[in-house]
Amino acid sequence: MADYAVSDDPGVQAQLNRLATLSPGADILGLDRITQLLARLGNPHEALPPVFHVAGTNGKGSTCAFLRAALEADGKSVHVFTSPHLVRFNERIRISGQLIDDPTLAHYLERVLDVAEGVDASFFEVTTAAAFLAFAEHPADAAIIEVGLGGRLDATNVISNPVSCGIAQLGLDHQAFLGNSLKEIAAEKAAIAKSSAPLVTQRYAEMLFPVMIDAAMAARTTWFAMGTDWDAAVYRDRLHYRDDKGRIEAPLPRLPGAHQVENAALAFAMLRNQRAVAVSEAALKAAPLWANWPARLQRLDRGPLLTPLPNDATVWLDGGHNAGAGEAISAYFTPDRLEGQQLHLIIGMLASKDPEAYLAPFAGQVAHIHVLPVNGHEHHSAERFSAVAARWGIDCAAHDTPAEAIAAVAAQRETAPKLLIAGSLYLAGEILRANGQFPD
């Protein structure tokens, strides 16, 4: 799967053009290239502030958002490295809480690319090196690092002494890179475990217990599992968290979806089971309402893209693209939330994903499927979605642009229509740009 980026800033674009020339143009897992690249830069990854390292199939980005919210609510300065970006490449790198600005981004990309000749580093490896270099040269109280793909051979796994390692929800995704079974994928992700940090995970099926135990033993650390060492539940519209240090009652997350409760709780557990960065209970209680993570059941504003729709339309945007995401997102759309209606689903999905697995939980919730391309990437054709629509007895139409899909929904003149735009974070970025909503 190739990655890419463009920038409106000439300085940044000049470096992205250099990267496109040097990079092999695809994801290539392994630590040799990133290790060589970082060595040429003076090993900046060894000079980072305390690192919170987060992996998972779904929910790792949201967990990073809750970690950042808690740390910043306590007055801490925080570096953050996440992927992919939605609209601007800058979204991947936050220096002390602020998105990296264009001159600074161009500067760090240039410094990395100046020493990258002959390494054959991938897009993600160069980006990782640039982030680590920037983080090492700017003071902060903590750094939050999201795994890009998998864990064991992900470029971020050069970090040897994190203070807390977390793994969010696990599921089948990226099988070409990580294996075809849940146990294989779990083992790849659990390999971020290090002796310097507890391995903190969400609740997993019992068949994965040996995988986590083996990973913790190999790293000479302790596994802290949801449901055993810590837990969380919703009671009377409040998040109730407990571990051996006590109990915390907090507001429910502002981020929609029941799955965000577990992501917030994972962040709590990661923070409470490390000693490098003190975080107050008050900051933990503030985090669920402070956290923001775009394109995760995000309610879209009435921007330029949505103008054709009636004023009472409701539009959600989510970049989820695998079976686990489909289950979590579909569970959000209860009959009460849909007010007795069905969804208009606008979807585009990379060719490497499984549309049937993602769509299965939505059976009975969708009135019409509108299919879009994922520009710049290999993606599924409308025929793949038409087969699902035929089984469900609903219509399916292909459109060239998001504006055409929105116009098609508007043409049905439905009262208070409900729309979900989903299937790809790349598509989500295109939607946000077209609607004038830029992540900050």
ABEGO torsion letter per residue (X at the ends): XBBBBBBABAAAAAAAAAAAAABAGBBBBEAAAAAAAAAAAGGAAAABBBBBBBBEABGAAAAAAAAAAAAAAAGBBBBBBBOBBAABAAAABBBGGBBBBAAAAAAAAAAAAAAABGAGBBAAAAAAAAAAAAAAABBBABBBBBBABEGAABAAAABABBABBBBBBBBBBGAAAAEABAAAAAAAAAAABBAABBBBBBBBBAAAAAAAAAAAAAAGBBBBBBGAABBBBBBGGBBBBBBAAEBBBBBBBABBEAAAAAAAAAAAAAAAABAABBBBAAAAAAAAAABBBBGBGBBBBBBAAAAABBAABBBBBBABABAAAAAAAAAABBAAAAGGBBBBBBBBBBAABBAAAAAAAABGABABBBBBBBBGBBBBBAAAAAAAAAAAGBBBBBBABAAAAAAAAAAAGBBGBBBBBBGBAAAAAAAAAAAGBBBX
